[in-house]
Structures are given as C-alpha cells and as structure tokens.
C-alpha cells in the first residue's frame, strides 16, 4: 500500500485502521476499528536511484536502482504504548556486475497523525549484497514504531455520536456524523500511519518526482 505524508486518509481507512475486533451498532455507523496504525510506503520515497558519478542524473550514469515493496506490519496494542513492527523488502538492480558489492541504503520510518502531521521519525540503513556477476539482489528490513494508546483512542463522546441509533424520520437520521467538522477532526486526530521510505536527498526527491 502506498500513502502520502501530506494527503489526508480516506475516511474508509480512517475508520478501518488495521484488522482488529469489530463492533456493529444497529442504526449507527458500523465499523471495524483498531488503534493500530495503518502501514505503507510514503509517496515519492519508495524508490531510490544511485548514479556514478554521484553528481550526475544522466540515464547512462545509473549505478543502482532499488525499490521498497511488500510492506507489512505486526501490531501489539495490548499496552499503553502501541508497538508496530514494519517489515519490508528492498529489490535492487545494478548496472555493473563485475565483482561482489554491498550497497548501503538509508531508510526511515515516520509516524503520521491525521494524515499530515509527522509526530516521530527515525532513520536506519539496509545493506543489499550483490554476488559477483549478479545484477539483481534483495534484502529485508525492519523498523519499529510506537504510538500512545490514549492518542489513538476516540473519546466516549465521539464514539457515542458515531454509533448512536438513528431512526427514520428523525432530524439527524440522514446526517453523516463525519460531516461535522469536530467529529471528523476527532477521528482524524486518533488515526495514525506508520510509513516507511528511503531517506532521500533533495536531488533524489526531485528526480523521483520528475520521472
């Protein structure tokens, strides 16, 4: 799944979160919601291209190309701190295959709240090993994020508003509670994403955007 650090979550994802215990409320909004963050790759940072020489961006100077894929998350929401371990694969290819080589690539994990607020970020490194004569290689990386359970939990007032029974003919029967700014904002504020991507330079970000 790909996401964006700047784009708000779709409301379906906001209410869905990751898989968890469901609740069905007759006459109100039925939803499966968990305090676990949604995991994904941040838009624009799922690919990295290295050049030789490093200052070039000519197609003939491409040295290594890598992309991040198969992102999955394992969430433990049993305590006050929700821990999510995000695992991902890096698929890489190189132009020159003479000799064995290790390529070190920087990556990050960021916690995004409400679709646009980065609340935490950590940077790591992953090493991709190429055997002699090998043009393609793969490595698996892992990063861990932490979110406060209190911050990811809807207040009782908001939950009641979202799930209260609405009968036909009543004034608010056809009104979506999420159309109310304060309810929508409360749901967004309790929604988190754990996003991974390559830690890119400004030039690399521009290159990805222009491809």
C-alpha atoms as one frame of an Amber mdcrd trajectory, in Angstrom:
protein
   0.000   0.000   0.000   1.236   3.486  -0.787   0.305   6.571   1.092   1.379
  10.171   1.380   2.813  12.239   4.173   0.714  15.175   3.014  -2.593  13.697
   1.858  -5.388  13.057   4.405  -6.546   9.458   4.792  -9.728   8.368   3.102
 -12.497   8.098   5.659 -12.862   4.403   4.946  -9.283   3.895   6.069  -9.719
   6.311   8.936 -12.499   4.181  10.338 -10.966   0.913   9.253  -7.431   1.112
  10.605  -5.754  -2.285  10.622  -7.557  -5.518  11.302  -8.938  -5.748  14.801
 -12.033  -6.557  16.792 -15.195  -5.321  15.137 -18.266  -3.702  16.536 -21.632
  -3.481  14.820 -24.072  -0.926  16.140 -27.620  -1.163  14.859 -28.807   2.130
  13.406 -25.421   3.825  13.715 -22.156   3.607  11.830 -20.805   0.072  11.700
 -17.011  -0.063  11.614 -14.032  -2.245  12.303 -11.513  -0.034  14.041  -8.248
  -0.684  15.760  -5.797   1.600  17.487  -3.062   0.075  15.319  -1.618   2.421
  12.685  -2.033   1.729   9.003   1.305   0.764   7.429   2.568   1.705   3.977
   5.216   3.370   1.835   5.217   7.154   1.785   4.551   8.519  -1.701   7.640
   9.668  -3.566  10.127   7.818  -1.363   9.598   4.180  -2.315  12.355   4.248
  -4.948  15.991   5.326  -4.908  18.449   5.729  -7.786  22.213   5.986  -7.323
  24.424   7.417 -10.047  28.102   7.090 -10.938  29.359   9.766 -10.742  27.046
  10.693  -7.858  26.542  14.245  -9.126  25.071  13.075 -12.448  21.446  12.281
 -13.214  22.064  11.058 -16.746  20.416   7.767 -17.688  23.778   6.421 -18.829
  25.192   7.084 -15.352  22.642   4.980 -13.429  24.521   2.786 -10.970  21.899
   1.161  -8.693  18.105   1.300  -8.651  16.142  -0.002  -5.663  12.502  -0.033
  -4.680  10.703  -0.794  -1.431   7.888  -3.327  -1.613   5.901  -5.970   0.292
   5.383  -3.766   3.332   3.615  -5.498   6.208   3.010  -4.654   9.828   2.691
  -6.602  13.076   0.905  -4.650  15.796   0.828  -5.174  19.537  -1.855  -2.962
  21.065  -2.107  -4.672  24.447  -0.397  -1.960  26.492  -0.372   1.798  26.921
   2.125   2.045  24.052   1.039   0.531  20.736   4.041  -1.117  19.105   4.065
  -1.756  15.363   6.887  -3.633  13.671   7.024  -2.803   9.966   8.843  -5.245
   7.691   9.665  -4.518   4.054  11.641  -5.896   1.122  14.124  -3.948  -0.975
  14.579  -5.110  -4.565  17.707  -3.721  -6.208  19.484  -3.956  -9.541  22.878
  -2.665 -10.610  24.385  -1.773 -13.947  27.922  -3.102 -13.474  28.106  -6.683
 -12.292  31.885  -7.172 -12.084  32.751  -8.252  -8.559  30.782  -8.661  -5.352
  29.433  -5.496  -3.773  27.492  -4.279  -0.760  25.223  -1.256  -1.239  24.044
   0.601   1.865  20.732   2.418   1.502  19.234   4.801   4.097  15.573   4.416
   5.017  13.187   5.913   7.557  10.016   5.161   9.439   7.669   8.036  10.253
   4.530   8.224  12.365   1.889  10.410  10.735  -1.145  11.612  12.667  -4.334
  12.743  10.995  -2.876  12.345   7.504  -0.492  15.308   7.617   1.308  15.660
  10.968   4.631  13.840  11.350   4.931  13.113  15.068   8.067  10.944  15.010
  10.741   9.836  12.557  13.718   7.500  12.787  16.381   6.785  10.164  18.140
   3.451   9.609  20.204   1.645   6.993  19.755  -1.525   4.996  22.550  -3.343
   3.155  21.897  -5.077  -0.165  24.552  -7.635  -1.155  25.369  -8.457  -4.775
  27.434 -11.535  -5.550  29.964 -11.330  -8.370  28.151 -11.334 -11.705  24.789
 -10.777 -10.037  22.684  -7.920 -11.420  19.753  -8.225  -9.006  19.572  -8.668
  -5.249  17.078  -8.463  -2.414  17.179  -7.604   1.272  14.607  -7.420   4.050
  14.427  -4.542   6.512  12.539  -3.910   9.718  11.558  -0.819  11.687   9.506
  -0.308  14.830   7.110   2.494  15.703   5.347   3.497  18.909   2.029   5.291
  19.374   0.284   6.251  22.601  -2.894   4.245  23.049  -4.584   7.287  24.588
  -3.840   9.369  21.478  -5.199   6.644  19.176  -8.448   6.156  21.101 -11.652
   8.028  20.326 -13.319   9.769  23.244 -16.543   8.297  24.590 -18.491  11.331
  23.352 -17.257  10.885  19.784 -17.860   7.140  19.830 -21.412   7.679  21.054
 -22.045  10.218  18.302 -20.696   7.878  15.639 -22.562   4.796  16.784 -25.817
   6.071  18.249 -29.015   4.701  16.780 -30.790   6.904  14.271 -34.413   6.271
  13.405 -36.073   7.141  10.134 -37.908  10.436  10.331 -35.668  11.955  12.959
 -33.952  15.215  12.094 -30.443  13.748  12.102 -31.350  10.370  10.575 -29.841
  11.203   7.194 -26.927  13.221   8.555 -23.482  11.673   8.410 -21.794  12.492
  11.736 -18.473  12.649   9.893 -19.781  15.695   8.029 -19.477  17.618  11.292
 -16.022  19.222  11.431 -15.453  18.486  15.112 -16.294  14.781  14.692 -14.232
  14.430  11.542 -11.274  16.143  13.206 -11.539  13.925  16.280 -11.460  10.794
  14.118  -8.518  12.080  12.089  -6.649  13.059  15.241  -6.962   9.499  16.573
  -5.775   7.964  13.290  -2.114   7.129  12.763   0.018   5.775   9.917   3.415
   4.091  10.154   5.091   4.946   6.853   8.456   3.796   5.549  10.542   5.028
   2.651  14.072   5.726   1.508  15.769   8.705   3.159  16.344  10.763   0.014
  18.319  13.904  -0.659  16.558  16.902  -2.200  18.029  15.991  -5.598  16.769
  12.408  -5.276  13.299  13.627  -4.323  13.243  15.882  -7.382  14.446  13.026
  -9.591  11.645  10.750  -8.375   9.057  13.484  -8.908  10.209  14.169 -12.470
  10.437  10.591 -13.698
